[in-house]
Every structure is written in structure tokens, then in C-alpha cells.
């Protein structure tokens, strides 16, 4: 049996792999049934191999934005991953030795809105015989908006797919700016249908590219269907909720996060983002239906089966970024097929999969209204009855936090100047304190779901942010001034206002609200309660030398995975550690300092003659988050004598 194990690994399809999809399995649960590494031995976990991709940003115009968010996948006996510049690499899963590499040669002189690539998708031709080229295929999208099909065994382009192994996704798109229409998440695959969304640069203008969702034949590359979330005619399903002229003057509502395929019902679950721009919606009146929504599309035809909008008329950049998770959820003692959607707003929504009815009540509640000329914010927002992962109440100035009396006083004064009425307070000309901020809540790292125990585990951001709308002349002055080192500026061209957004920081560079600023949170669905919350990350490397390191919990990017060994593994935090937590109690059981920060989601699998369990994470840092950079893929395992 041991001698046959390597041959079995070579025969793996994504569906039979230990981690054949970005989310672990086709359901996106980020859960592994492996338990060789468990509570009792995780403290003995040690690095066993490291691979360096070579991508450190040399000659890349967008190097300051460079990330390494890739989660590898295991299929056909190889471990597949990609760099932020879309170089696809196949590794031997037991040794980390490179087996092949493919470089699509994106234009490195172009400036891209993002420099991220979260993973690839694998496909196997039905009833294929022999060992013909492209019997096993790898699909990925690129920063320059191409959909690639590669032979998963050799890395060579599949010549029968599109034009020489690629499809130009910018074709038939209202392209405004080169480098601002791109793909950052792996495609979804249903049978022979490959489904892809897009990432669109935020806050450049009101009228930007539209968030088309398109499907292609896995063998030929022929387009099968297209779904536009924004109305383009009176016949569009969202037309009644939009003024058609304003819809034409807007854009985005795009699916930039990871989609999930419901094989049982033939659906693809698509999370969408805001219509453009994010912080001023005076020229996109209405709820903006299908933006900020969970769409259930028929995977074969693209027909809309059901949808749920989770933010109306978004003014906060509360895109649906997290991958929808499928699984059975216990409701009144009975298992119900469900889809779980976590949000940047810090709420969890659960819906029945085939028709989209809420499994836990969703209530429309009045929210603060805009005072900005020309803006008409939506009067209510949908609140989940499940416990929120982030605070929703206003931040009082007396709650200001600081390491010293002086910086606490400065924070108190700053909070008092801002509009601050709790969650969904609209952006304002004097500045609005956003809780949660525009990075979440739960971002693209998503959640892990332990179905057997009814537990959802999420890495959550608790960092307060400030969004300030600026009249055009003042925007131009501030954007050129250099006086706002922590701020991002968005022109929002075509509207009366630009936007400045930034974290709410003290003069010492730490948040003005009490820690934690990032946490790992476990939700017990059966009892509808927070089971535990643990700070995620320390201040190591982010405080003055004279201050001690504290486990305060820090902002994070990346998600957790859970295993049958009773563990939750997560990197994500800014301090560059990979950690293991007890899934029952939230106690930290192990951590290891990585050679660079890991703003990525780990994965785990078995490989080799002894079927050793490996834990793998990409450690390359995150340019926008300002963490330590690198090009490492690091694998951990137990010492050989502890494997049994």
C-alpha cells in the first residue's frame, strides 16, 4: 500500500485531492479531514522545505503593491500556485522541488490597480484516455485580463483553448484605464464551464468598467454566457431599481472575490462589490440592486436563480469579498443545505441554497442618513440576527485608547471631530469614523467551516477607519500636499467629491480604539453565539523600540483553515507568524516566525510514500499593508517519528 501511494497521488483529481480547490474542497469550507497533526503534537511542527519563487518585484512598475496571496492546490500529484505577476509554478508536494514554471509575461511596465493572485483552478477531461496533452488543465486569470489554460502536467499552454491557450477578457469591455481591469481570484469550474469575474480599480471615477461575469468552454475557450450585474436595458432584471442613465454612468458591481459552485443544484454562487464609486452615490440613486449581493446563477446558462443584496447603496466599500461557503447547517434540529456569506460589515448571513431564503432572520433597520449635498443614502440596511463579528455601536471619545496620556488625549480630540453614529454612518465632508473600516470585518480571506460541530471561524479586522469627502479643489490640494502619509486618495472623477481614506491612528502610529485590532472569532451556529475570540497578531515590528511587544491583535489579510485534528491554522497578521489555535477554546498552541509576512491562507495535504501531512503557506508580504516582503513558500510537518 505504501509503495502504491505515490501512484495514487499522481491519479488525484481535484475532487479526490486533500486540497484540490482554493477553498480546500468544492464547497469552499477551508476544512481538512486530516488529523495527523493535532492538538497533542502541533507544538512539534517544524519547517521541512522552502521554495523561493524569485518574484521580488524587480522591474515591476507596481512593485509597491506587490502581494503574495496565493493558496496552493494539490492535484494530479503536483502542488500548484502562482505569484502576484501570474507566474504559475508546479512543485513536488513532498520536497518542494520545482517541476515546471510558466510565465505569461504580463507587461511589467504597466501600473496595475492591484498586484494580487490568489490561486488557480484545476480541471480534468471526462473519460479521457491515455496521457494526451491538456487532458488535465489549469485555469487562471491575469493582471492584464487574460484567461489562461495550461496543461497541468507540463505547464504548456493548451493550444486548442481560445487563441493559443488564452482568452482576452478585455474584449467587449468598456475599458477606461489599462491596468484597472484585471483578474485576482481563481475561476470557478462546473463541468466543462469555466466562470470568471474581474477586479476593477476603485474610486478612479463614477464611470468605470462594468463587472461582467462570463463563462467559457473548458476545452475550446468559446464564450458560453455573460451576466452583467448593472442594467443596460429596460429588460434587465435590475432595471426597476436603477435609472438607466445613472447605471450607464456607473460601473463595477464586479465579482473580484472567489466564487463557489454548488454541484448539487447546478449553481455558481457569486459575491459582488459596490457600484462605482465607493464613497459617493449621488449619481447612482437607488439601492443599486445586484451590487453588494450574493448572486446564485445557473452555471450552465448564466440565468439568475436568486439573489440577496446585503448592502444597499454602498457608501463604505463594503464589497462582498469572502468566498461563499456551502454546507449543511442544523436548523431546528434538521440539516439544511446552506450557503454562508461573511461580509466586510462584520455580519454573517446564511441562506438556503436552492431558493435563497434566510435561515436566520435578516431584518431591515433604519441607519444614519447622509448630510452631503446631492447624496441620497438608503434608509435601511439588512442586519443578520446572528451575532456580529465586529462592534456596531458608535465610538465615544471617552473610549479613546493610547499608550500614554498624551496620545490618548489626541485620539479623544480626533474622535470628537468626526461624524460617528455607528455602523453605516455615511461619509461626510468633516470626516466619518467607519466601524468596521473598508478592509472589514471579513475580507477576501473568508471563513473556515467545521460542519460537524457547527462552527464558523473567521479572521476579523477591528481597525477603525476614516473616510472624508473633499470638494474638488480641496481634494487636489490635499492629494498633492504630502501631509497625509497614511491616506489613500480617490479622485471619483465625474462626481463633485474626491475621497481621502485612512486608518484612525494616534501620533504614535497605533489605532485610537482599544485592542484587539484584529481577532480570530469562532461562531457557534447551533447556539447562535460567539464561542470565543482570540487576538490575532502582536505589535512586533510596529511600535517604537522602547515599548514592549504586546499580543494586541493586529490588522490582517488572509484566512484561517480548520482541521479534524482540532486545530485552526492562520497567518494573515502583520507580525509574520503562522499560528495554530485550539478549535474548541481559542488557545494559541503553536506559532512560527516566517521569513516574510504571510498575508495568505494556508492549506494542508498528504504526500510521499508515508503519506506525511504537510502544512503549506505563501509568505511574501503585502505591499499595501506594509508588511515584510519575500518570495517564500514554506512547508511544515511533524518529525518522521511522530507521524503515526
DADA-V102487 format. One record per run of one state. SS is the DSSP state (A for helix, B for strand, O for the rest). FROM is the first residue (numbers start at 1). TO is the last residue. If there is no record, write none. Layout:
BEGIN
SS:FROM:TO
SS:FROM:TO
END
This chain:
BEGIN
O:1:1
A:2:10
O:11:13
A:14:16
O:17:20
B:21:21
O:22:23
B:24:24
O:25:30
B:31:32
O:33:41
A:42:44
O:45:45
B:46:52
O:53:62
A:63:65
B:66:67
O:68:72
B:73:75
O:76:77
B:78:82
O:83:87
B:88:92
O:93:97
B:98:102
O:103:114
B:115:115
O:116:120
B:121:124
O:125:135
B:136:141
O:142:145
B:146:151
O:152:156
B:157:157
O:158:161
B:162:162
O:163:165
B:166:168
O:169:180
B:181:182
O:183:187
B:188:190
O:191:192
B:193:196
O:197:198
B:199:200
O:201:204
B:205:205
O:206:209
B:210:210
O:211:211
B:212:217
O:218:222
B:223:228
O:229:238
A:239:241
O:242:243
A:244:248
O:249:251
B:252:252
O:253:259
B:260:262
O:263:266
B:267:271
O:272:274
B:275:275
O:276:292
B:293:298
O:299:303
B:304:309
O:310:324
B:325:331
O:332:333
B:334:342
O:343:347
B:348:352
O:353:357
B:358:358
O:359:361
B:362:366
O:367:379
B:380:384
O:385:396
A:397:399
O:400:404
A:405:417
O:418:418
B:419:419
O:420:427
B:428:428
O:429:431
B:432:434
O:435:436
B:437:437
O:438:439
B:440:440
O:441:446
B:447:450
A:451:453
O:454:454
B:455:461
O:462:464
B:465:471
A:472:481
O:482:487
B:488:490
O:491:492
B:493:493
O:494:496
B:497:503
O:504:504
B:505:505
O:506:510
B:511:511
O:512:517
B:518:524
O:525:528
B:529:535
O:536:555
B:556:556
O:557:560
B:561:563
O:564:566
B:567:570
O:571:572
B:573:573
O:574:576
B:577:582
O:583:587
B:588:593
O:594:602
B:603:607
O:608:611
B:612:619
O:620:621
B:622:622
O:623:631
B:632:637
O:638:639
A:640:642
O:643:644
END
